[in-house]
Amino acid sequence: MARKVELYADAKANEKQTGLAVGMLEMCFAGNEKSGDLRHSVMAYLFDVTETKKLWPSQILALLDWLKPEKDSGGAYTPDPMAISEAQTVVAARMKELGQEELL
């Protein structure tokens, strides 16, 4: 992810891009009542921040590049299936980093 952030070092993310990145990251955990907490875990693992307002514009753009949101025929966006899987793996790595045992 650090390499992607470097690619956007001078870029500016607008409010819509920020909202889309947050929404897509949270959608990676759709159906889970703790999707907001899980989104924060991913941000903490990747960028060492848990608040969206503390993300740099380059980090927001890197998130969008990773999540690859696609618009369906109804106009709704969804994250790339691989990004969903990777985000869930990141949460597991974060929990392990924090000392939680793996659940069998």
N, CA, C and O atoms as a GROMACS GRO file, in nm:
protein
  416
    1MET      N    1   0.083  -0.119   0.000
    1MET     CA    2   0.000   0.000   0.000
    1MET      C    3   0.087   0.125   0.000
    1MET      O    4   0.048   0.227  -0.057
    2ALA      N    5   0.205   0.120   0.063
    2ALA     CA    6   0.293   0.236   0.067
    2ALA      C    7   0.330   0.282  -0.074
    2ALA      O    8   0.336   0.402  -0.100
    3ARG      N    9   0.354   0.189  -0.163
    3ARG     CA   10   0.389   0.222  -0.302
    3ARG      C   11   0.274   0.298  -0.369
    3ARG      O   12   0.297   0.395  -0.440
    4LYS      N   13   0.152   0.253  -0.347
    4LYS     CA   14   0.037   0.321  -0.405
    4LYS      C   15   0.023   0.462  -0.350
    4LYS      O   16  -0.010   0.554  -0.424
    5VAL      N   17   0.048   0.481  -0.221
    5VAL     CA   18   0.040   0.613  -0.161
    5VAL      C   19   0.141   0.705  -0.228
    5VAL      O   20   0.109   0.821  -0.256
    6GLU      N   21   0.262   0.656  -0.254
    6GLU     CA   22   0.364   0.736  -0.320
    6GLU      C   23   0.319   0.781  -0.458
    6GLU      O   24   0.351   0.893  -0.500
    7LEU      N   25   0.245   0.696  -0.529
    7LEU     CA   26   0.198   0.731  -0.662
    7LEU      C   27   0.106   0.852  -0.660
    7LEU      O   28   0.097   0.924  -0.759
    8TYR      N   29   0.038   0.875  -0.548
    8TYR     CA   30  -0.057   0.984  -0.536
    8TYR      C   31  -0.006   1.097  -0.447
    8TYR      O   32  -0.086   1.177  -0.398
    9ALA      N   33   0.122   1.104  -0.426
    9ALA     CA   34   0.180   1.199  -0.330
    9ALA      C   35   0.134   1.343  -0.353
    9ALA      O   36   0.111   1.416  -0.256
   10ASP      N   37   0.120   1.385  -0.477
   10ASP     CA   38   0.082   1.523  -0.506
   10ASP      C   39  -0.065   1.539  -0.542
   10ASP      O   40  -0.109   1.650  -0.573
   11ALA      N   41  -0.139   1.431  -0.539
   11ALA     CA   42  -0.280   1.435  -0.579
   11ALA      C   43  -0.367   1.484  -0.464
   11ALA      O   44  -0.328   1.478  -0.348
   12LYS      N   45  -0.483   1.533  -0.499
   12LYS     CA   46  -0.580   1.580  -0.400
   12LYS      C   47  -0.707   1.496  -0.410
   12LYS      O   48  -0.761   1.477  -0.519
   13ALA      N   49  -0.754   1.448  -0.298
   13ALA     CA   50  -0.880   1.375  -0.293
   13ALA      C   51  -0.991   1.473  -0.256
   13ALA      O   52  -0.975   1.554  -0.165
   14ASN      N   53  -1.103   1.464  -0.327
   14ASN     CA   54  -1.214   1.553  -0.293
   14ASN      C   55  -1.308   1.483  -0.194
   14ASN      O   56  -1.287   1.368  -0.157
   15GLU      N   57  -1.410   1.555  -0.154
   15GLU     CA   58  -1.503   1.503  -0.053
   15GLU      C   59  -1.577   1.378  -0.102
   15GLU      O   60  -1.599   1.284  -0.025
   16LYS      N   61  -1.614   1.376  -0.230
   16LYS     CA   62  -1.684   1.260  -0.286
   16LYS      C   63  -1.593   1.138  -0.287
   16LYS      O   64  -1.638   1.027  -0.256
   17GLN      N   65  -1.467   1.156  -0.321
   17GLN     CA   66  -1.372   1.044  -0.322
   17GLN      C   67  -1.351   0.991  -0.181
   17GLN      O   68  -1.341   0.871  -0.160
   18THR      N   69  -1.344   1.082  -0.084
   18THR     CA   70  -1.328   1.040   0.055
   18THR      C   71  -1.448   0.959   0.099
   18THR      O   72  -1.432   0.853   0.160
   19GLY      N   73  -1.568   1.007   0.070
   19GLY     CA   74  -1.689   0.935   0.106
   19GLY      C   75  -1.698   0.799   0.039
   19GLY      O   76  -1.741   0.701   0.100
   20LEU      N   77  -1.658   0.793  -0.088
   20LEU     CA   78  -1.660   0.666  -0.160
   20LEU      C   79  -1.561   0.568  -0.100
   20LEU      O   80  -1.594   0.451  -0.082
   21ALA      N   81  -1.441   0.614  -0.067
   21ALA     CA   82  -1.340   0.526  -0.008
   21ALA      C   83  -1.389   0.470   0.126
   21ALA      O   84  -1.375   0.351   0.152
   22VAL      N   85  -1.444   0.556   0.209
   22VAL     CA   86  -1.495   0.512   0.340
   22VAL      C   87  -1.610   0.414   0.321
   22VAL      O   88  -1.614   0.309   0.385
   23GLY      N   89  -1.703   0.447   0.233
   23GLY     CA   90  -1.817   0.360   0.209
   23GLY      C   91  -1.777   0.224   0.155
   23GLY      O   92  -1.831   0.121   0.197
   24MET      N   93  -1.683   0.223   0.062
   24MET     CA   94  -1.639   0.096   0.002
   24MET      C   95  -1.563   0.011   0.102
   24MET      O   96  -1.578  -0.111   0.105
   25LEU      N   97  -1.482   0.076   0.186
   25LEU     CA   98  -1.408   0.001   0.287
   25LEU      C   99  -1.505  -0.060   0.387
   25LEU      O  100  -1.488  -0.174   0.429
   26GLU      N  101  -1.607   0.016   0.425
   26GLU     CA  102  -1.706  -0.037   0.518
   26GLU      C  103  -1.789  -0.147   0.452
   26GLU      O  104  -1.830  -0.243   0.518
   27MET      N  105  -1.815  -0.134   0.323
   27MET     CA  106  -1.893  -0.235   0.252
   27MET      C  107  -1.818  -0.369   0.245
   27MET      O  108  -1.880  -0.473   0.222
   28CYS      N  109  -1.688  -0.366   0.263
   28CYS     CA  110  -1.611  -0.491   0.267
   28CYS      C  111  -1.659  -0.580   0.382
   28CYS      O  112  -1.631  -0.700   0.385
   29PHE      N  113  -1.729  -0.521   0.477
   29PHE     CA  114  -1.778  -0.593   0.594
   29PHE      C  115  -1.930  -0.585   0.604
   29PHE      O  116  -1.986  -0.587   0.713
   30ALA      N  117  -1.995  -0.574   0.488
   30ALA     CA  118  -2.141  -0.561   0.483
   30ALA      C  119  -2.207  -0.675   0.559
   30ALA      O  120  -2.167  -0.791   0.550
   31GLY      N  121  -2.309  -0.639   0.634
   31GLY     CA  122  -2.381  -0.739   0.712
   31GLY      C  123  -2.326  -0.756   0.852
   31GLY      O  124  -2.392  -0.816   0.938
   32ASN      N  125  -2.208  -0.704   0.877
   32ASN     CA  126  -2.149  -0.713   1.011
   32ASN      C  127  -2.183  -0.584   1.085
   32ASN      O  128  -2.152  -0.475   1.038
   33GLU      N  129  -2.246  -0.597   1.200
   33GLU     CA  130  -2.286  -0.477   1.276
   33GLU      C  131  -2.167  -0.393   1.322
   33GLU      O  132  -2.185  -0.278   1.361
   34LYS      N  133  -2.049  -0.450   1.316
   34LYS     CA  134  -1.929  -0.376   1.357
   34LYS      C  135  -1.846  -0.332   1.237
   34LYS      O  136  -1.725  -0.319   1.246
   35SER      N  137  -1.912  -0.310   1.123
   35SER     CA  138  -1.840  -0.274   1.001
   35SER      C  139  -1.757  -0.147   1.018
   35SER      O  140  -1.649  -0.135   0.960
   36GLY      N  141  -1.807  -0.052   1.095
   36GLY     CA  142  -1.730   0.070   1.121
   36GLY      C  143  -1.602   0.042   1.197
   36GLY      O  144  -1.497   0.096   1.164
   37ASP      N  145  -1.612  -0.042   1.298
   37ASP     CA  146  -1.493  -0.080   1.376
   37ASP      C  147  -1.393  -0.156   1.289
   37ASP      O  148  -1.272  -0.137   1.300
   38LEU      N  149  -1.445  -0.242   1.203
   38LEU     CA  150  -1.358  -0.320   1.114
   38LEU      C  151  -1.289  -0.228   1.014
   38LEU      O  152  -1.172  -0.248   0.981
   39ARG      N  153  -1.362  -0.128   0.965
   39ARG     CA  154  -1.301  -0.028   0.875
   39ARG      C  155  -1.186   0.043   0.947
   39ARG      O  156  -1.080   0.063   0.889
   40HIS      N  157  -1.209   0.080   1.072
   40HIS     CA  158  -1.103   0.146   1.149
   40HIS      C  159  -0.982   0.055   1.168
   40HIS      O  160  -0.868   0.101   1.166
   41SER      N  161  -1.007  -0.075   1.186
   41SER     CA  162  -0.896  -0.170   1.200
   41SER      C  163  -0.810  -0.175   1.073
   41SER      O  164  -0.688  -0.178   1.080
   42VAL      N  165  -0.877  -0.175   0.958
   42VAL     CA  166  -0.803  -0.175   0.831
   42VAL      C  167  -0.720  -0.048   0.819
   42VAL      O  168  -0.603  -0.053   0.782
   43MET      N  169  -0.780   0.066   0.849
   43MET     CA  170  -0.708   0.193   0.839
   43MET      C  171  -0.590   0.196   0.936
   43MET      O  172  -0.483   0.245   0.902
   44ALA      N  173  -0.608   0.143   1.056
   44ALA     CA  174  -0.500   0.140   1.154
   44ALA      C  175  -0.386   0.052   1.106
   44ALA      O  176  -0.269   0.087   1.121
   45TYR      N  177  -0.420  -0.062   1.049
   45TYR     CA  178  -0.317  -0.154   1.001
   45TYR      C  179  -0.241  -0.096   0.882
   45TYR      O  180  -0.119  -0.105   0.876
   46LEU      N  181  -0.314  -0.036   0.790
   46LEU     CA  182  -0.250   0.016   0.668
   46LEU      C  183  -0.182   0.151   0.687
   46LEU      O  184  -0.074   0.174   0.633
   47PHE      N  185  -0.246   0.240   0.765
   47PHE     CA  186  -0.198   0.377   0.771
   47PHE      C  187  -0.168   0.429   0.912
   47PHE      O  188  -0.126   0.544   0.928
   48ASP      N  189  -0.190   0.346   1.013
   48ASP     CA  190  -0.166   0.383   1.152
   48ASP      C  191  -0.255   0.499   1.198
   48ASP      O  192  -0.215   0.578   1.284
   49VAL      N  193  -0.375   0.509   1.140
   49VAL     CA  194  -0.476   0.605   1.185
   49VAL      C  195  -0.611   0.534   1.187
   49VAL      O  196  -0.633   0.440   1.111
   50THR      N  197  -0.700   0.579   1.273
   50THR     CA  198  -0.833   0.520   1.277
   50THR      C  199  -0.941   0.619   1.236
   50THR      O  200  -1.056   0.579   1.217
   51GLU      N  201  -0.908   0.744   1.222
   51GLU     CA  202  -1.006   0.846   1.186
   51GLU      C  203  -0.987   0.887   1.040
   51GLU      O  204  -0.876   0.915   0.996
   52THR      N  205  -1.096   0.889   0.967
   52THR     CA  206  -1.092   0.925   0.825
   52THR      C  207  -1.030   1.062   0.806
   52THR      O  208  -0.952   1.083   0.713
   53LYS      N  209  -1.064   1.156   0.893
   53LYS     CA  210  -1.013   1.293   0.875
   53LYS      C  211  -0.860   1.302   0.892
   53LYS      O  212  -0.800   1.404   0.857
   54LYS      N  213  -0.798   1.197   0.945
   54LYS     CA  214  -0.653   1.196   0.959
   54LYS      C  215  -0.582   1.130   0.841
   54LYS      O  216  -0.459   1.128   0.836
   55LEU      N  217  -0.660   1.076   0.747
   55LEU     CA  218  -0.599   1.018   0.627
   55LEU      C  219  -0.551   1.130   0.536
   55LEU      O  220  -0.617   1.232   0.522
   56TRP      N  221  -0.437   1.110   0.474
   56TRP     CA  222  -0.387   1.204   0.375
   56TRP      C  223  -0.464   1.182   0.246
   56TRP      O  224  -0.513   1.072   0.222
   57PRO      N  225  -0.476   1.283   0.162
   57PRO     CA  226  -0.541   1.266   0.033
   57PRO      C  227  -0.480   1.151  -0.048
   57PRO      O  228  -0.552   1.077  -0.116
   58SER      N  229  -0.350   1.135  -0.041
   58SER     CA  230  -0.284   1.027  -0.115
   58SER      C  231  -0.327   0.890  -0.062
   58SER      O  232  -0.336   0.795  -0.139
   59GLN      N  233  -0.353   0.880   0.068
   59GLN     CA  234  -0.398   0.754   0.126
   59GLN      C  235  -0.541   0.722   0.081
   59GLN      O  236  -0.574   0.607   0.055
   60ILE      N  237  -0.624   0.823   0.072
   60ILE     CA  238  -0.761   0.803   0.026
   60ILE      C  239  -0.761   0.754  -0.119
   60ILE      O  240  -0.834   0.661  -0.153
   61LEU      N  241  -0.681   0.815  -0.202
   61LEU     CA  242  -0.673   0.774  -0.342
   61LEU      C  243  -0.614   0.634  -0.356
   61LEU      O  244  -0.656   0.558  -0.443
   62ALA      N  245  -0.518   0.601  -0.272
   62ALA     CA  246  -0.463   0.465  -0.273
   62ALA      C  247  -0.569   0.363  -0.231
   62ALA      O  248  -0.575   0.254  -0.288
   63LEU      N  249  -0.652   0.398  -0.134
   63LEU     CA  250  -0.761   0.310  -0.093
   63LEU      C  251  -0.857   0.286  -0.210
   63LEU      O  252  -0.897   0.172  -0.236
   64LEU      N  253  -0.892   0.392  -0.279
   64LEU     CA  254  -0.982   0.377  -0.394
   64LEU      C  255  -0.920   0.290  -0.503
   64LEU      O  256  -0.988   0.209  -0.565
   65ASP      N  257  -0.791   0.307  -0.524
   65ASP     CA  258  -0.723   0.225  -0.624
   65ASP      C  259  -0.726   0.078  -0.583
   65ASP      O  260  -0.742  -0.010  -0.668
   66TRP      N  261  -0.710   0.053  -0.456
   66TRP     CA  262  -0.711  -0.084  -0.403
   66TRP      C  263  -0.852  -0.144  -0.407
   66TRP      O  264  -0.870  -0.258  -0.448
   67LEU      N  265  -0.951  -0.066  -0.365
   67LEU     CA  266  -1.088  -0.115  -0.354
   67LEU      C  267  -1.158  -0.128  -0.490
   67LEU      O  268  -1.254  -0.203  -0.503
   68LYS      N  269  -1.110  -0.057  -0.589
   68LYS     CA  270  -1.163  -0.062  -0.725
   68LYS      C  271  -1.317  -0.063  -0.730
   68LYS      O  272  -1.376  -0.158  -0.782
   69PRO      N  273  -1.381   0.041  -0.676
   69PRO     CA  274  -1.527   0.042  -0.676
   69PRO      C  275  -1.583   0.040  -0.819
   69PRO      O  276  -1.533   0.107  -0.909
   70GLU      N  277  -1.688  -0.039  -0.835
   70GLU     CA  278  -1.757  -0.049  -0.964
   70GLU      C  279  -1.903  -0.011  -0.944
   70GLU      O  280  -1.965  -0.046  -0.844
   71LYS      N  281  -1.956   0.061  -1.043
   71LYS     CA  282  -2.096   0.104  -1.037
   71LYS      C  283  -2.180   0.001  -1.112
   71LYS      O  284  -2.149  -0.037  -1.224
   72ASP      N  285  -2.289  -0.043  -1.047
   72ASP     CA  286  -2.378  -0.138  -1.114
   72ASP      C  287  -2.481  -0.062  -1.197
   72ASP      O  288  -2.480   0.062  -1.200
   73SER      N  289  -2.569  -0.134  -1.262
   73SER     CA  290  -2.667  -0.072  -1.351
   73SER      C  291  -2.764   0.020  -1.277
   73SER      O  292  -2.824   0.110  -1.338
   74GLY      N  293  -2.779  -0.001  -1.148
   74GLY     CA  294  -2.866   0.084  -1.068
   74GLY      C  295  -2.795   0.205  -1.010
   74GLY      O  296  -2.859   0.288  -0.944
   75GLY      N  297  -2.665   0.217  -1.034
   75GLY     CA  298  -2.589   0.332  -0.985
   75GLY      C  299  -2.522   0.310  -0.851
   75GLY      O  300  -2.456   0.401  -0.799
   76ALA      N  301  -2.537   0.192  -0.793
   76ALA     CA  302  -2.474   0.164  -0.663
   76ALA      C  303  -2.331   0.114  -0.685
   76ALA      O  304  -2.303   0.041  -0.779
   77TYR      N  305  -2.243   0.155  -0.597
   77TYR     CA  306  -2.104   0.112  -0.604
   77TYR      C  307  -2.081  -0.009  -0.514
   77TYR      O  308  -2.144  -0.023  -0.410
   78THR      N  309  -1.989  -0.095  -0.556
   78THR     CA  310  -1.945  -0.208  -0.474
   78THR      C  311  -1.794  -0.221  -0.490
   78THR      O  312  -1.740  -0.194  -0.597
   79PRO      N  313  -1.726  -0.265  -0.383
   79PRO     CA  314  -1.582  -0.286  -0.394
   79PRO      C  315  -1.551  -0.415  -0.471
   79PRO      O  316  -1.634  -0.505  -0.480
   80ASP      N  317  -1.433  -0.421  -0.524
   80ASP     CA  318  -1.385  -0.539  -0.595
   80ASP      C  319  -1.386  -0.660  -0.501
   80ASP      O  320  -1.345  -0.646  -0.386
   81PRO      N  321  -1.430  -0.776  -0.546
   81PRO     CA  322  -1.435  -0.895  -0.459
   81PRO      C  323  -1.298  -0.930  -0.398
   81PRO      O  324  -1.291  -0.975  -0.283
   82MET      N  325  -1.191  -0.910  -0.473
   82MET     CA  326  -1.058  -0.940  -0.418
   82MET      C  327  -1.025  -0.842  -0.305
   82MET      O  328  -0.965  -0.882  -0.205
   83ALA      N  329  -1.063  -0.717  -0.320
   83ALA     CA  330  -1.039  -0.619  -0.214
   83ALA      C  331  -1.116  -0.654  -0.088
   83ALA      O  332  -1.067  -0.634   0.023
   84ILE      N  333  -1.238  -0.706  -0.105
   84ILE     CA  334  -1.317  -0.749   0.011
   84ILE      C  335  -1.243  -0.859   0.086
   84ILE      O  336  -1.230  -0.854   0.209
   85SER      N  337  -1.194  -0.956   0.012
   85SER     CA  338  -1.120  -1.066   0.074
   85SER      C  339  -0.993  -1.015   0.143
   85SER      O  340  -0.961  -1.057   0.254
   86GLU      N  341  -0.923  -0.926   0.076
   86GLU     CA  342  -0.799  -0.871   0.133
   86GLU      C  343  -0.827  -0.788   0.258
   86GLU      O  344  -0.752  -0.795   0.355
   87ALA      N  345  -0.935  -0.710   0.256
   87ALA     CA  346  -0.970  -0.629   0.374
   87ALA      C  347  -1.000  -0.718   0.494
   87ALA      O  348  -0.962  -0.686   0.606
   88GLN      N  349  -1.068  -0.828   0.469
   88GLN     CA  350  -1.097  -0.921   0.578
   88GLN      C  351  -0.970  -0.987   0.630
   88GLN      O  352  -0.958  -1.015   0.749
   89THR      N  353  -0.875  -1.012   0.541
   89THR     CA  354  -0.746  -1.067   0.581
   89THR      C  355  -0.667  -0.965   0.663
   89THR      O  356  -0.599  -1.001   0.759
   90VAL      N  357  -0.676  -0.840   0.624
   90VAL     CA  358  -0.608  -0.732   0.698
   90VAL      C  359  -0.662  -0.725   0.840
   90VAL      O  360  -0.584  -0.709   0.935
   91VAL      N  361  -0.793  -0.737   0.858
   91VAL     CA  362  -0.851  -0.733   0.993
   91VAL      C  363  -0.797  -0.849   1.076
   91VAL      O  364  -0.763  -0.831   1.193
   92ALA      N  365  -0.789  -0.968   1.017
   92ALA     CA  366  -0.735  -1.083   1.090
   92ALA      C  367  -0.590  -1.058   1.130
   92ALA      O  368  -0.550  -1.091   1.242
   93ALA      N  369  -0.512  -0.999   1.041
   93ALA     CA  370  -0.372  -0.968   1.072
   93ALA      C  371  -0.364  -0.863   1.182
   93ALA      O  372  -0.278  -0.870   1.270
   94ARG      N  373  -0.453  -0.765   1.178
   94ARG     CA  374  -0.454  -0.660   1.280
   94ARG      C  375  -0.488  -0.719   1.417
   94ARG      O  376  -0.425  -0.684   1.517
   95MET      N  377  -0.586  -0.806   1.421
   95MET     CA  378  -0.625  -0.868   1.548
   95MET      C  379  -0.510  -0.952   1.604
   95MET      O  380  -0.484  -0.953   1.724
   96LYS      N  381  -0.442  -1.022   1.516
   96LYS     CA  382  -0.326  -1.102   1.558
   96LYS      C  383  -0.215  -1.011   1.610
   96LYS      O  384  -0.150  -1.041   1.709
   97GLU      N  385  -0.196  -0.899   1.541
   97GLU     CA  386  -0.096  -0.800   1.582
   97GLU      C  387  -0.126  -0.746   1.722
   97GLU      O  388  -0.035  -0.715   1.799
   98LEU      N  389  -0.255  -0.735   1.752
   98LEU     CA  390  -0.297  -0.684   1.883
   98LEU      C  391  -0.302  -0.791   1.991
   98LEU      O  392  -0.338  -0.763   2.105
   99GLY      N  393  -0.266  -0.916   1.952
   99GLY     CA  394  -0.256  -1.022   2.049
   99GLY      C  395  -0.375  -1.115   2.059
   99GLY      O  396  -0.378  -1.203   2.145
  100GLN      N  397  -0.472  -1.097   1.971
  100GLN     CA  398  -0.589  -1.188   1.976
  100GLN      C  399  -0.553  -1.320   1.912
  100GLN      O  400  -0.488  -1.325   1.808
  101GLU      N  401  -0.595  -1.427   1.976
  101GLU     CA  402  -0.573  -1.561   1.922
  101GLU      C  403  -0.661  -1.583   1.802
  101GLU      O  404  -0.771  -1.528   1.794
  102GLU      N  405  -0.615  -1.665   1.708
  102GLU     CA  406  -0.697  -1.699   1.592
  102GLU      C  407  -0.810  -1.790   1.635
  102GLU      O  408  -0.792  -1.881   1.716
  103LEU      N  409  -0.927  -1.764   1.580
  103LEU     CA  410  -1.042  -1.848   1.608
  103LEU      C  411  -1.043  -1.964   1.511
  103LEU      O  412  -1.017  -1.946   1.392
  104LEU      N  413  -1.072  -2.082   1.560
  104LEU     CA  414  -1.075  -2.200   1.473
  104LEU      C  415  -1.212  -2.222   1.417
  104LEU      O  416  -1.234  -2.317   1.341
   0.00000   0.00000   0.00000
